[in-house]
Amino acid sequence: MYEEIVVQGGGRAGVAALSNATWMQVKEPDRLLTIEPLLLGLDAGALQVLLLARDLQPDWVLVDERLGRRVACVLQLPVKGTVGILLAAFHAALLTKTEALEAVRRLREEGFRISTAVVAWFEQELEQT
């Protein structure tokens, strides 16, 4: 996933912050799949995230694509998407309501696909607090 986001995503929003992050560790999964990831319908980055999550058993697995989320659920991994992480950051007082809404707006402007239904849900969740 690091390869997909930082190396291939050069110039996109947040890439510089991630590449310089001292809190982040890049780790390969202990078990590698011998089947071509595309045969499963997942991209290689999503597959690596799921394999590593199976090893590490994290609090959350960040997966936005629908098939990856389904596979994560089958593997009984706790899933959050990008919008869910923003909501968690808001609840932890790491983002204000305005900052959270601005983050979603910027993601959409950068080409990140977030449905209007998810945006409406997000806004409703922010208002409940």
MOURWO-V859376 format. One record per helix or strand of 3 or more residues. SS is the DSSP state (H for helix, E for strand). FROM is the first residue (numbers start at 0). LEN is the number of residues. If there is no record, write none. Layout:
SS_FROM_LEN ; SS_FROM_LEN
//
This chain:
H_1_6 ; H_14_5 ; H_36_4 ; H_43_13 ; H_65_9 ; H_81_10 ; H_96_13 ; H_115_12
//
